[in-house]
Amino acid sequence: MITKDGRRKIKAKGVSRQTKDIISKNLPETEKIGFSIGKSLKSPLVIAFFGHLGAGKTTLIQSICRGLGIKDYVTSPSFTLINEYPGKLPVYHVDLYRLQNLSEIDDLGLADYFAKKGIILIEWAEKLGKTLPRDAEFIKIDILGEGERKFCISLGLAALLKS
């Protein structure tokens, strides 16, 4: 959906936010976008990631973590479900891909993470439904072509990139 002022809206199971679109033509541009996002983040913050399998959620999160000064190699927590990375701001990387229902998600104890100081990055956030915090920021990734991506970034997060 496009608003009167030309901005897009993200819609995800009860969530609607205006967004700014950023196009990346290749992997180095995507990495630069992620690094810039990471450098701008302040705690506490939850960022919900949306996009099809292979869209680049983990790749973008790796670059965000580099921007946050995380030295560890960042991997997708598809099987561990949550990876924690210490840094000037702690990062909690959550991957909900394998979870099938809200009771499995509840068992993760995400509410405890939401109460912590740090940055929480959630892949497959649409699985949270209404349990996703209302103040969460959003990044939706669309595949445009080989290596080319469109990032629809919530305006609150986009504003951090300007400051």
LUMGUPA-241432 format. One line per 10 residues: number of its first residue (from 1); for each residue x, y, z of N, C-alpha, C, O, CB. Coordinates in steps of 0.001 Angstrom, whole numbers, plus 524288, in hexadecimal, padded with zeros to 5 digits. Glycine has a CB too. Layout:
# residues N
NUM> X Y Z X Y Z X Y Z X Y Z X Y Z | ...
# end
This chain:
# residues 163
1> 8034A 7FB70 80000 80000 80000 80000 8037C 804D5 80000 8077B 804EF 802AC 7FC3F 7FFFB 804BE | 80201 808D2 7FD08 804EA 80DB6 7FCD1 80176 8120F 7FEF2 7FCEC 8128A 7FD6E 806BF 80EF2 7F723 | 8039D 8153A 80275 800AB 81982 804DA 800AD 81E49 80142 8034B 81E50 7FD3A 802FE 81AEF 80A42 | 7FDBB 82253 802C3 7FD59 82714 7FF9B 8029C 829B2 7FEBA 80374 82C1B 7FAA7 7F9AD 82AE3 8022A | 80635 82940 8028E 80B48 82BCF 801EE 80F4C 8284A 7FF39 813F0 8298B 7FF24 80D5B 82D7C 8073C | 80D87 823E2 7FD02 810EB 82081 7F9F4 813EA 81C7A 7FD14 8170A 81996 7FAD7 814A2 823B5 7F70F | 81314 81C2F 80220 815C1 8184C 80558 812B6 81330 80532 80DFA 8131D 8045E 81661 81A40 80B0D | 8158B 80EF2 80605 81316 809C6 8061B 811AF 8084E 80BAB 8139A 80AA3 80F69 816B8 8059C 803B0 | 80E4C 8045F 80C2A 80D06 80239 81151 80E52 7FC74 8115C 80D50 7F9A8 80D94 8072E 8031E 812B6 | 81093 7FAB1 815B4 8115F 7F518 81695 80C69 7F30C 81911 80A55 7F575 81CAC 8164F 7F3F7 81A20
11> 80A7E 7EEA6 81733 80616 7EC14 819AD 807D7 7E696 81B13 809A1 7E3A7 817B6 80126 7EC05 8160B | 80753 7E535 81FFE 808C6 7E006 821CB 80565 7DE93 82676 80657 7E06B 82ACD 80EA4 7DFC7 82337 | 80186 7DB55 8259E 7FE26 7D946 829C3 7FCF3 7DD41 82E02 7FED5 7DCC4 83268 800A5 7D48F 82C32 | 7F9ED 7E112 82CBF 7F83C 7E4D8 830A1 7FBF4 7E967 83167 7FAF8 7ECCB 834AB 7F779 7E22D 835A9 | 8003A 7E989 82E6D 80404 7EDC1 82EFD 80413 7F0E6 829F0 8044E 7EEAE 825AD 80995 7EB97 8304C | 803DF 7F5F5 82A69 80432 7F956 825D5 80797 7FE00 82737 80681 800C7 82AFD 7FEAA 7FB1F 823F9 | 80BAD 7FEDE 82432 80F45 80331 82524 810DC 8059C 81FF9 81151 802E8 81C05 81420 80158 82833 | 811B2 80AAF 82006 813D3 80D3B 81B6B 8199D 80BF2 81B07 81C42 80B1F 81EF5 812F0 81339 81B9F | 81B85 80BCB 81632 820EA 80A31 8154E 823AC 80DB8 81167 82143 810B3 80E80 82115 8049A 81369 | 828C9 80D40 81178 82C17 80F98 80D81 82E94 80B19 80A82 83067 80756 80CE3 83054 8135B 80FF6
21> 82EAC 80B6D 8055B 83106 8075C 80220 836AD 808B2 800DE 837ED 80D22 7FF7F 82DE6 8069C 7FD12 | 83A11 804CC 8015C 83F88 8054F 7FFD0 840BB 800BC 7FC36 83FA9 7FC3D 7FD8A 84352 8056A 804B4 | 842F0 801DD 7F7AA 8444D 7FDD0 7F3E1 84A25 7FCA8 7F442 84D5F 80036 7F48A 842CB 7FF84 7EE3A | 84B6B 7F7A4 7F441 850D2 7F5DC 7F414 85182 7F2CE 7EEFE 84E72 7EF4C 7EDC9 85240 7F26C 7F903 | 85587 7F42C 7EC10 85687 7F195 7E703 859CE 7ECA0 7E790 859E4 7E956 7E40F 85945 7F558 7E352 | 85C8E 7EC1C 7EC17 86016 7E7A6 7ECA8 86174 7E6CE 7F26A 85FEC 7E9DB 7F5CD 8651D 7E87D 7E966 | 86455 7E2A7 7F371 865C2 7E14A 7F8CF 868EB 7E58D 7FB8C 867B9 7E6C7 8000A 868D5 7DC44 7F8D4 | 86CE1 7E7DF 7F914 86FB6 7EC05 7FBD0 86C3A 7F09D 7FD64 86D02 7F2DF 80190 8741A 7EDFC 7F86B | 86868 7F20A 7FA25 864C1 7F635 7FB96 86162 7F48D 80036 86064 7F7A9 803BE 86145 7F7AE 7F6E7 | 85F9C 7EFA1 80033 85C80 7ED98 8048F 85FAB 7EDC8 80999 85DAD 7EF56 80DB0 85AAC 7E7F1 80370
31> 8649D 7EC2F 80948 867FA 7EC46 80DE3 868BD 7F1DA 80FE5 868DF 7F2BB 8149F 86D48 7E9CC 80CA1 | 8693B 7F595 80C59 869DD 7FB15 80DE0 864E7 7FD18 8108D 86538 7FFF4 81467 86B2A 7FE81 8090A | 86059 7FB9C 80E86 85B62 7FD2D 810E6 85AFE 7FAF2 8166B 859A4 7FDBB 81A19 856B0 7FB52 80D85 | 85C2F 7F5EA 816F8 85BF8 7F36A 81C1A 85FC0 7F5DE 81FF6 85E61 7F6C6 8247B 85D1D 7EDA6 81B98 | 86482 7F6F2 81E32 8686D 7F962 82197 86680 7FEBA 82370 8670F 8000A 82807 86DBA 7F9EE 81EB2 | 8643E 801CF 81FE7 86227 806FE 8214A 85DBF 80690 8253F 85D6F 809A2 828EF 86033 809D9 81C64 | 85A5A 802BB 82473 8561B 801E7 82837 8586E 800A4 82D8F 856EA 802F3 8317F 85264 7FD6B 82661 | 85C1E 7FCF8 82DAC 85E82 7FB61 8329B 86111 7FFDE 83581 8608A 8004D 83A44 86278 7F731 831A1 | 863D5 80334 832B1 8667C 807AA 83526 862A2 80B75 8379A 86408 80E51 83B35 869D4 80A88 83127 | 85DC8 80B88 835B2 859F8 80F6B 8377C 8568E 80D8E 83C04 853AD 810AC 83E46 85685 810F8 83303
41> 856D3 80891 83D60 85321 80663 84129 85452 807F6 846C2 858CF 808A6 84857 85317 8008A 840C4 | 8500D 8087E 849AC 85054 809A8 84F43 84CE9 805B1 85221 848FC 803DA 8500B 84E87 80F6D 85075 | 84E71 8046A 856E2 84BBA 8007D 85A01 847B2 80319 85D91 84864 8079D 85F12 84FAA 7FD48 85D44 | 84399 80063 85EE8 841DE 7FB4B 85CF1 83EF3 7FBF4 857C6 83C81 7FFFA 856CB 83E57 7F887 86103 | 83F44 7F7EB 85482 83CB4 7F822 84F6D 83B9B 7F2A2 84D82 83EDD 7EF21 84DFE 84014 7FB20 84B71 | 836F7 7F1EF 84B52 8357F 7ED10 848C1 834CA 7EE4D 842FC 83202 7F1F6 84194 83061 7EA9F 84B33 | 83757 7EB35 83FA3 8368B 7EBBC 83A05 83475 7E692 837F9 836E0 7E278 838A7 83BB5 7ED53 83728 | 82FEB 7E6D6 83574 82D59 7E24A 83324 82EBE 7E208 82D5C 82E38 7E5E7 82A8D 8274D 7E28C 833EA | 83080 7DD82 82B97 83200 7DCBD 8261F 82DFF 7D949 8236B 82C66 7D53B 82573 83786 7DA4D 825B6 | 82C69 7DB02 81EC2 828A9 7D82E 81B8B 82B17 7D750 8162E 82DE6 7DAB0 81438 8235E 7DB34 81B1B
51> 82A0B 7D2E1 813D5 82C04 7D1CC 80E93 82C05 7CBF7 80D9B 82C49 7C8D2 8113B 8318C 7D40E 80DD4 | 82BB8 7CA98 808A5 82BB0 7C510 80731 830EA 7C284 80872 834D2 7C52C 80959 82A6F 7C46D 8015C | 830ED 7BD5F 8087D 835AD 7BA58 8092E 8399E 7BC06 80501 8385B 7BC26 8005E 83487 7B45A 808DD | 83E5E 7BD4D 806AC 84264 7BEF3 802FF 8424C 7C4BC 801A2 8454C 7C67B 7FE4E 841E3 7BBE2 7FE26 | 83EE8 7C7B7 80427 83E81 7CD52 802F7 84349 7D053 804E2 844A1 7D460 802AB 8398C 7CF9D 8056E | 845D7 7CE68 808F1 84A82 7D10B 80AEB 84A01 7D30D 81070 84CE5 7D68E 81206 84BDB 7D572 80776 | 8465E 7D0E0 81365 845A4 7D2A4 818D5 84AA0 7D1D8 81C09 84C6F 7D571 81EAB 8410A 7CFB0 81B6A | 84CD0 7CD2A 81BCF 85188 7CC09 81ED9 85620 7CF4B 81CEC 8592B 7D142 82015 852E2 7C632 81E8D | 856AB 7CFE5 817D8 85AE7 7D30F 815A9 85A94 7D8AD 8179D 85E89 7DAF3 81922 85ABA 7D2F2 80FAA | 855EB 7DAE7 81794 85544 7E03E 8197D 85677 7E089 81F57 858FB 7E438 82122 84FAA 7E235 81864
61> 854A9 7DCA2 8224F 855A4 7DC82 827F7 85B82 7DC1A 82912 85D6C 7DE8E 82CBC 852B4 7D7DD 82A89 | 85E5F 7D912 825FB 86411 7D8B7 826AB 86690 7DE1F 82623 869FC 7DF8C 82933 8667A 7D4E2 822A0 | 864D7 7E113 82246 86704 7E653 8216A 86555 7EA21 825A7 86862 7ED7F 8273C 8655B 7E868 81C14 | 86080 7E9A2 82784 85EB4 7ECE2 82BE6 8622A 7EBD8 830A7 863C9 7EF7E 83356 858D3 7EBC0 82D36 | 86348 7E6E9 831AD 86693 7E589 83624 86C17 7E7BC 83583 86E69 7E97D 83956 866CD 7DF96 836CE | 86E38 7E7AB 830C3 8735C 7EA13 82FE5 8731C 7EFE3 83124 876B5 7F203 83384 87539 7E939 82A2F | 86EDD 7F27C 82F8D 86E2A 7F804 830BA 86DC9 7F90F 83690 86F2F 7FD45 83869 86956 7FA0D 82E09 | 86BE4 7F532 83972 86B8D 7F59D 83F28 870AF 7F439 841DC 87114 7F47D 846A5 8673A 7F217 84130 | 87495 7F2C0 83ECC 879AB 7F16C 84108 87A26 7EBD9 842EE 87DC7 7EA98 845D4 87AD1 7F4F7 84568 | 87687 7E870 8415A 876C9 7E2EF 842E6 87B52 7E05E 84004 87B9D 7E09F 83B39 87185 7E009 841B7
71> 87ECC 7DDEF 842E3 88374 7DB7C 84091 88287 7D5C6 83F20 88517 7D3B3 83BA0 8880E 7DBDD 84455 | 87ED8 7D338 841D6 87DBC 7CDB7 840C8 87B82 7CD0D 83B4C 8792C 7D0A5 8391E 879EA 7CB81 844DE | 87C46 7C855 83916 879C7 7C71E 8341E 873F9 7C62A 8353A 8729D 7C2EB 83882 87C68 7C239 83163 | 870A5 7C8F1 8328C 86AFF 7C8A8 83371 868AF 7C498 82FC8 86950 7C4DC 82B06 86856 7CE16 8329B | 865FC 7C0D2 8321E 86373 7BCB3 82F0F 85D9F 7BCB4 8303A 85BE5 7BEC2 83437 865E0 7B742 83046 | 85AA5 7BA64 82CB6 8550A 7B9F0 82D8F 85400 7B5EA 831D2 85600 7B18C 83195 85231 7B86E 82872 | 850E5 7B75E 835B2 84FB6 7B3A8 839E4 84B12 7B01A 8388D 8479C 7AF50 83BCA 84E94 7B69C 83EF0 | 84B03 7ADFB 833D0 84696 7AAC8 8321B 84599 7A626 835B6 8411D 7A49B 83681 84782 7A8D7 82C9A | 849BE 7A3EF 837E4 84916 79F5F 83B42 849A3 7A0B8 84108 84726 79E3E 84451 84D07 79B35 839CF | 84CD1 7A491 84251 84D51 7A62A 847C8 848FB 7A9F9 84948 847EE 7AAB6 84DEA 852B0 7A8A9 848C1
81> 8467B 7AC60 84576 84218 7B005 845DF 843A6 7B578 847B5 84174 7B94E 845D0 83E1A 7ADD9 84985 | 8475B 7B5F2 84B55 84930 7BB16 84D0F 84F1D 7BAE5 84DB4 85134 7B78C 85073 8467C 7BCC3 8524B | 851C6 7BE8B 84B1F 8575F 7BF47 84BF3 8581A 7C47D 84EBE 85593 7C85F 84D76 85A7E 7BF1F 846A4 | 85B91 7C47B 8528A 85CC0 7C943 85571 86253 7CAEC 8542F 865EE 7C7BE 8543A 85C06 7C871 85B74 | 862F7 7CFF7 85311 8680F 7D21D 851C4 86941 7D6AD 8556C 86660 7DA86 85583 8683F 7D3E1 84BF7 | 86D85 7D641 85876 86EF9 7DA9D 85BDE 8717A 7DEF6 8589F 873E1 7DDF5 85495 872C4 7D8C3 8603E | 870E3 7E3AE 85A68 8733B 7E831 857D2 871E4 7ED08 85AF0 86FE3 7ECAD 85F4B 87154 7E8B7 85213 | 87300 7F190 858B2 8719E 7F65E 85B8B 86BC4 7F66C 85C93 86A05 7F870 86094 87347 7FB57 8586B | 868C1 7F43D 85905 86336 7F30F 859E4 86292 7ED3A 858F5 86409 7EB5A 854C8 85F7C 7F664 8562E | 86072 7EA48 85CAC 85FA3 7E4B7 85BAD 85B9F 7E3F0 8575B 857D3 7E6DC 856ED 85DE1 7E1E5 860B0
91> 85C8B 7DFEC 85428 85904 7DEB2 84FD7 856C3 7D947 850BE 85992 7D594 851FD 85BE2 7DF00 84A77 | 851AA 7D8E5 85017 84EDA 7D3F1 8507B 84C73 7D2EB 84B20 848CF 7D59C 84980 84A89 7D411 854F1 | 84E85 7CF03 8486A 84CD4 7CDB6 84317 84939 7C8F7 84370 84ADA 7C4B8 844FD 851A8 7CC96 83F61 | 8445B 7C9C4 841FB 84045 7C5C7 8427C 83E8B 7C40B 83D08 83DCA 7C746 8398D 83B81 7C7E6 845B0 | 83DEE 7BEEB 83C55 83C03 7BCD5 83759 83762 7B93A 83885 83800 7B520 83AF5 84078 7B9D1 8344A | 832D2 7BACE 836C6 82E07 7B7E6 837E9 82C61 7B43E 83379 8281A 7B20C 833A6 829A6 7BBAE 8390F | 82FAA 7B390 82F8B 82E37 7B09C 82AD8 82C12 7AB2F 82C0C 82818 7A99E 829D8 832E3 7B01A 8274D | 82EA5 7A853 82F7D 82D1C 7A2E5 8307B 82884 7A24D 8343A 82669 79E03 834C6 831AA 79FF5 8329C | 826F2 7A67C 836C8 822BA 7A60E 83AA1 81D6E 7A63C 837E3 81C9C 7A937 83435 8231F 7AA7C 83EBF | 819E7 7A2FB 839C6 814E8 7A24D 8371A 81053 7A512 839AC 80C79 7A641 8370D 813B5 79CAD 836B9
101> 810A8 7A623 83ECC 80C23 7A878 8416E 80DE4 7ABF7 845EF 81270 7ABF3 8477D 8086D 7A42E 84376 | 80A29 7AEF4 847F9 80B6B 7B2B2 84C18 80D4B 7B023 8511E 81053 7B281 85401 806BD 7B5FF 84D3E | 80B93 7AB5F 8523D 80D67 7A8DF 85715 8133E 7A7AB 856C3 81600 7A81C 85AAD 80A4B 7A3CC 85829 | 8152B 7A627 85224 81ACA 7A552 8517F 81DC2 7AA7D 85222 821FD 7AAA6 8546A 81BF7 7A2E0 84C15 | 81B7D 7AEA1 8501B 81DEA 7B3CF 85096 81DDE 7B592 85647 821BC 7B7B1 85832 81B0C 7B7DB 84D1C | 81985 7B4B5 858F7 81931 7B611 85E8B 81D6A 7B34D 861B2 81F90 7B58A 8655F 813C8 7B4AC 860BA | 81E9D 7AE6F 86045 8229B 7AB65 86310 8280B 7ADCE 8629E 82B70 7ACA7 865D2 822BD 7A5D5 860FF | 828EF 7B122 85EB3 82E03 7B3B7 85E15 82F02 7B7CD 8624C 83380 7B917 86370 82E5C 7B643 858BE | 82AD4 7B9D6 8649A 82B6E 7BDE9 86885 82CD4 7C335 86631 82FCD 7C62F 86885 82F86 7BC54 86C62 | 82AB1 7C461 86197 82BF3 7C959 85F09 82A67 7CE11 86251 82CE5 7D22A 861F8 82946 7C9A5 859C7
111> 8265A 7CD8E 86579 824C6 7D1F0 868CB 82942 7D39F 86C52 829E3 7D844 86D67 81FFA 7D077 86C1C | 82C60 7CFE1 86E1C 830F0 7D12A 87153 834F6 7D43B 86E27 8375D 7D7E5 87022 8336E 7CC26 8738C | 835AD 7D2B7 8693C 83957 7D588 865DB 83758 7DB09 864B5 83A64 7DEC0 86496 83A35 7D286 860B6 | 8323D 7DB8E 863DE 83003 7E0B2 862B8 830DD 7E47C 86743 830F9 7E93A 8667A 82A25 7E034 86185 | 83178 7E269 86C01 83247 7E5B8 8709C 83804 7E72A 87164 83938 7EA89 8749A 8303D 7E2F9 87577 | 83B99 7E4A8 86E7E 84127 7E5AC 86F27 842CD 7EA94 86C2B 8403D 7EC3F 86875 8445B 7E0F5 86D52 | 8471D 7ECCD 86DE8 849A4 7F0FA 86AEA 84CD9 7EE53 866A8 84FC6 7EAA8 867B6 84D2F 7F49C 86E82 | 84C4C 7F020 86205 84F3A 7EDDD 85DAF 84C2A 7EE5F 858AF 84826 7F102 85874 85087 7E823 85EBD | 84E24 7EBC9 854A8 84BBE 7EBD4 84F7E 849CC 7E64F 84E6C 84CCA 7E28F 84EB6 84FB1 7EDB8 84B26 | 844CD 7E5D6 84D32 84278 7E0C0 84BF8 8410A 7E0C2 84632 83DEE 7E3F8 8446C 83D89 7DF9C 84F7B
121> 8435A 7DD1E 84347 8428B 7DCAD 83DAA 83F9E 7D797 83CA3 841A3 7D362 83DC9 847DB 7DCD8 83A9C | 83ADE 7D7EA 83A7B 8377E 7D355 83A0B 8364E 7D207 83458 8339E 7D4F7 831A6 83267 7D43A 83D08 | 83858 7CD94 8328C 83704 7CB9F 82D55 831E0 7C89F 82D9D 830BE 7C608 83182 83B76 7C814 82B1F | 82EC7 7C8FF 82972 829A9 7C679 82926 8260C 7C88F 82D67 82322 7C59C 82FD7 82A38 7C081 829A1 | 82647 7CDA2 82E3F 82356 7D033 83274 81D75 7CFD3 831BD 81A89 7D06F 83582 824E3 7D5DD 832D0 | 81BAE 7CED7 82CFF 81609 7CE53 82C29 813B6 7C9EB 82F6C 80F02 7C9E4 8306D 814E2 7CD61 82664 | 816E7 7C63D 83110 81502 7C1EA 83447 81386 7C3AB 839C4 810C1 7C0E0 83C88 8191D 7BDAA 83497 | 81557 7C843 83B5C 81405 7CA49 84092 80E76 7CC70 840D5 80C31 7CCC9 8450F 817DF 7CE8A 84222 | 80C48 7CDE0 83C5C 8070A 7D01D 83C62 806B8 7D4C1 84009 80A08 7D83C 83FE3 80309 7CC07 83DF2 | 802BF 7D4CC 8434B 801DA 7D93F 846CF 8057F 7D950 84B85 80555 7DCFE 84E9C 7FC48 7D933 848B0
131> 808C5 7D555 84C23 80C7C 7D562 85082 8116B 7D891 84F3E 814AB 7D979 852AA 80E04 7CFC5 851F3 | 811F2 7DA3E 84A5A 81645 7DDB2 848EB 81564 7E2F3 84B90 81123 7E526 84B26 816B6 7DE55 842D6 | 81953 7E502 84E46 81893 7EA09 850EB 816C1 7EE49 84D20 81895 7EE96 848B0 81DA9 7EBBC 85395 | 81327 7F188 84EF0 810FD 7F5BB 84BA7 81514 7F99D 849E1 8148D 7FBFA 845B9 80CC1 7F898 84E8F | 81930 7FA4F 84D03 81D25 7FE26 84BA3 8219D 7FBCE 84860 82594 7FE62 84780 81F55 80098 85090 | 820FA 7F6F9 8469A 824FC 7F485 8435D 8257F 7F775 83E2F 821A7 7F960 83C06 823AA 7EEB0 84261 | 82A47 7F7C2 83C44 82B40 7F9DB 8370D 82B30 7F54D 83335 82B6D 7F0C5 834CE 83095 7FCE7 836CE | 82ADD 7F67E 82E20 82A1A 7F26F 82A3A 82DAF 7F31B 82591 82ED8 7F77B 823F2 82485 7F25F 82871 | 82F6E 7EEB2 8236B 8320A 7EEA7 81E61 82FB4 7EA21 81B40 8301E 7E596 81CC6 83829 7EE18 81EFB | 82D45 7EB72 816E7 82B37 7E779 8134C 82ED3 7E760 80EA0 83015 7EB74 80C67 82562 7E8A4 8119C
141> 83080 7E2B5 80D20 83432 7E224 808CD 8316E 7DF73 8043A 82F3A 7DB36 804C8 83922 7DEF8 80A88 | 8319D 7E204 7FFBD 82F80 7DFC6 7FAEC 833FA 7DEA3 7F72F 83788 7E1D2 7F68F 82B72 7E384 7F85A | 833C8 7DA17 7F4B5 837A7 7D89F 7F0C6 835F6 7DB10 7EB9A 831A8 7DA11 7E9B5 83832 7D27D 7F04B | 8395E 7DE41 7E958 83834 7E0BB 7E450 83AE3 7DDED 7DFCF 83906 7DE20 7DB61 839DC 7E673 7E464 | 83F2D 7DB5B 7E0E3 8422D 7D895 7DCEA 846FE 7D64B 7DF6E 8478A 7D671 7E434 843AD 7DC3A 7D855 | 84A84 7D429 7DC47 84F49 7D1C9 7DE3F 85277 7D5CE 7E143 854C6 7D954 7DEF1 85288 7CF78 7D9C0 | 85297 7D547 7E673 85588 7D8CF 7E9CE 852DB 7DE03 7EADC 854A3 7E0F9 7EE34 85AB4 7D9CE 7E772 | 84EAC 7DF2F 7E820 84BF9 7E434 7E8C0 84777 7E3A1 7EC99 8444E 7E008 7EC2A 849F3 7E63D 7E36B | 84732 7E73B 7F064 84336 7E700 7F475 840BB 7EC53 7F554 84325 7F065 7F479 8458C 7E4FA 7F98B | 83BCB 7EC2E 7F714 83930 7F0EF 7F8DF 83839 7F03B 7FEA7 835DD 7EC63 80053 833F1 7F205 7F5CF
151> 83A16 7F407 801BC 8394B 7F402 80758 8351F 7F80D 80899 835E2 7FCB5 807AB 83E7A 7F527 80A57 | 830BA 7F64B 80AB4 82C9C 7F9CB 80C96 82D9B 7FA5D 8126C 82CC3 7F6B7 81570 826D8 7F79B 80B60 | 82F66 7FEF5 813F9 83122 7FFE3 81952 82D40 80372 81C09 82BD5 80788 819F0 836AD 8024A 8196E | 82B83 801F0 820B2 827CC 80530 8239A 82A24 80A9A 82471 82EE0 80B35 82504 8265B 8029F 828F0 | 826BC 80E81 82480 8288B 813ED 824BB 82BB6 8151E 829AB 82F5A 81840 8297E 823E8 81797 8246F | 82A5C 812A5 82E13 82D5B 81380 832D8 83301 811CC 83234 83697 81476 833FD 82AE1 8109B 83761 | 833C7 80D64 82FAE 8390D 80B6F 82EAF 83BB8 80EC0 82A83 84057 80FFA 82B00 838E6 805A6 82CFC | 838E3 81032 82678 83B1A 81380 82251 83CE4 818BB 82491 840DA 81ADA 822DA 8370C 81467 81DE5 | 83A0A 81AD6 8285E 83B7B 81FD1 82AD0 840BA 81F5B 82D9F 843BD 8231B 82DBA 83735 82197 82EAE | 841DA 81ACE 82FE6 846D6 81A00 83285 84B61 81A41 82E9F 84FAE 81BEE 82FFA 846D8 814BB 83562
161> 84A63 81897 829CF 84E70 818A7 825D8 84FFE 81E30 82456 85464 81F18 8229D 84CA4 815B3 82113 | 84C71 821DD 824F7 84D85 82753 82391 8507A 82A30 827CB 85325 82E0C 826BB 8487F 82A2C 8226F | 85000 82843 82CBE 8527B 82B24 83111 8581B 82989 831E4 85AB7 82B97 8355E 84F77 82A51 83616
# end
